[in-house]
Amino acid sequence: MRRVDPAEARAAVAGALLAIVPDADVESLGDDTPFRGELDLDSLDFLTFVETVCARTGVRIDEADYPRLTTVASCVAFLSEP
């Protein structure tokens, strides 16, 4: 399975969030803050987020992985784990 380095993962997550919420202050979003609630993402927004991250990183994300994608830190860890 393809994995990315943490810097690439962080950039992909930030870019995907900004694609959904263009005026979001992603820089001030805490690494451990659950972003769905913080950015008011509904389920369709979250699916768009997942698809965007997949497209930007090439990492396959299955539905079973969704619970691991709650914060920026957890997304980076998931995308870059060996």
N, C-alpha and C positions, 0 to 999 in steps of 0.2 A: 504494500500500500504506500502511496506517495505521501511524504511528509515534507513540511517546509520549515525553514529556520524561524526562530521566534520573531525576528524583526519583520520578515515577510508576512508571517501570520498576523502580527499586530496591524500592519498596514492594510492587509486584506479585510480584517474585521472593521477597522475604522472606516475604510472606503465603502464597505457594504452598508454600514450604519448611516453614513452620510448620503448614500444613494437613496435610502428610504426616508431619512429625516434630514433634508439638506441644511436646515438651520440648527442642527444639534451641535452642542459644544462637546464633541467627543474627547477633546483633550482634557477637559475637566471631569469627565466621567471616571469615577474611581475604578481601578482594576477589578475590585471585588463587588462592585455595585451591580445588582441584577438589572441589565439594560432594558429588558422588555417592559418592566414597570416604569423605569426611569424615563424612557423615551416614548411610553404609551404605544408600544407595538402590539397590534392585534395578530391573530394567527396567520393571516395572509401576509402581513408585513414580515413575520418571522420566517415564513416559507421563502419569501423573496430574499431575505437575508441569507438563508442557507444556500439557496441557488446561486446567489452572487458570490458568496465565499467559495463555493465549489468551483465556479467559473474562474475566479481569480487565482486560486491556489492549485486546482487540479486534484484536490483531496476529495475522495468520496465520503459523503456524509449520509449515513442511513438514518431512517426515522428513529431507530433505537438509540442513536447517538444524541438526539436532540436535548435530552436532559443534561447533557454535559456542556451545552452551549448556553449558559445562563449569564456569564460575566465575560468581560474582555479577557481576564486572566484564564478562565476555564477554557475559552475558545482557543487562546494561544497555546495552552497546554495540550489540548486535544489535537490541534493541527500540527504541532511540532513533536509530539511524542514519537519515540522510535517504534 
